[in-house]
């Protein structure tokens, strides 16, 4: 299947028509590979094959709950990482979670909850802002209960950068400390993850750190997380340079605060 049009373009889809075109190509790929994209194991096999996913220091995820804190470099990060275990809840931007056409398919394979970014809330009316804050509060309360529940093993996937950007150009202001506060409040260990920019018909390496607790929510965790993930990246040779949209390239300004 020919994906050449996408090999030099950012793998982020703000244009619905571009996203639909890619999805059509993706489904043709699955058809040619004789895989059913509506069956989770076959969906996973197809995506991992298309992007050549390789894991490094893959942790044992079957014993206890973890918060998986990954860098965010493309719209496929959640789709790949969310398949690494049968029970992973993904925190995504509200636009994903409220996109019915997208979610009608994704809900077959993923547990996704959406939250409003602070920058989105700032643009809302007073009543809308109140509703958005109440929504976020409810989502975070549900996640807290989810992580405290030890009746079965399940994990939370979160992107502390909040949006797609190049981690090598981020300052700590680009990183939300919310993952650390949640880890401390729920006594859940964190696993940092470096995700390489994916390439169609190439390879995409995912490097895992060692689980660690957050014993003090007031300690500076944003810079520590950045340092940890960059250190994981540096375990690899020949890191692929990310291809970012104009919007996401601007998100990399070191002096730009988190949103």
Rosetta blueprint (number, residue, H / E / L):
1 X L
2 X L
3 X L
4 X H
5 X H
6 X H
7 X H
8 X L
9 X L
10 X L
11 X L
12 X L
13 X L
14 X L
15 X L
16 X H
17 X H
18 X H
19 X H
20 X H
21 X H
22 X H
23 X H
24 X H
25 X H
26 X H
27 X H
28 X H
29 X H
30 X H
31 X H
32 X H
33 X L
34 X L
35 X L
36 X L
37 X L
38 X L
39 X L
40 X H
41 X H
42 X H
43 X H
44 X H
45 X H
46 X H
47 X H
48 X H
49 X H
50 X H
51 X H
52 X L
53 X E
54 X E
55 X E
56 X E
57 X L
58 X L
59 X L
60 X L
61 X L
62 X L
63 X L
64 X L
65 X L
66 X E
67 X E
68 X E
69 X E
70 X E
71 X L
72 X L
73 X L
74 X L
75 X L
76 X L
77 X H
78 X H
79 X H
80 X H
81 X H
82 X L
83 X L
84 X L
85 X L
86 X L
87 X L
88 X E
89 X E
90 X E
91 X E
92 X E
93 X E
94 X H
95 X H
96 X H
97 X H
98 X L
99 X L
100 X H
101 X H
102 X H
103 X H
104 X H
105 X H
106 X H
107 X L
108 X L
109 X L
110 X L
111 X E
112 X E
113 X E
114 X E
115 X E
116 X L
117 X L
118 X H
119 X H
120 X H
121 X H
122 X H
123 X L
124 X L
125 X L
126 X H
127 X H
128 X H
129 X H
130 X H
131 X H
132 X H
133 X H
134 X H
135 X H
136 X H
137 X H
138 X H
139 X H
140 X H
141 X H
142 X H
143 X H
144 X H
145 X H
146 X H
147 X H
148 X H
149 X L
150 X L
151 X L
152 X L
153 X L
154 X L
155 X E
156 X E
157 X E
158 X E
159 X L
160 X L
161 X L
162 X L
163 X L
164 X L
165 X L
166 X L
167 X H
168 X H
169 X H
170 X L
171 X L
172 X H
173 X H
174 X H
175 X L
176 X L
177 X L
178 X H
179 X H
180 X H
181 X H
182 X H
183 X H
184 X H
185 X H
186 X H
187 X L
188 X L
189 X E
190 X E
191 X E
192 X E
193 X E
194 X E
195 X E
196 X L
197 X L
198 X L
199 X L
200 X L
201 X L
202 X L
203 X L
204 X E
205 X E
206 X E
207 X E
208 X E
209 X L
210 X L
211 X L
212 X E
213 X L
214 X L
215 X L
216 X L
217 X L
218 X L
219 X L
220 X L
221 X L
222 X H
223 X H
224 X H
225 X H
226 X H
227 X H
228 X H
229 X H
230 X H
231 X H
232 X H
233 X H
234 X L
235 X L
236 X L
237 X L
238 X L
239 X L
240 X L
241 X L
242 X L
243 X L
244 X L
245 X L
246 X H
247 X H
248 X H
249 X H
250 X H
251 X L
252 X L
253 X L
254 X L
255 X L
256 X L
257 X L
258 X L
259 X L
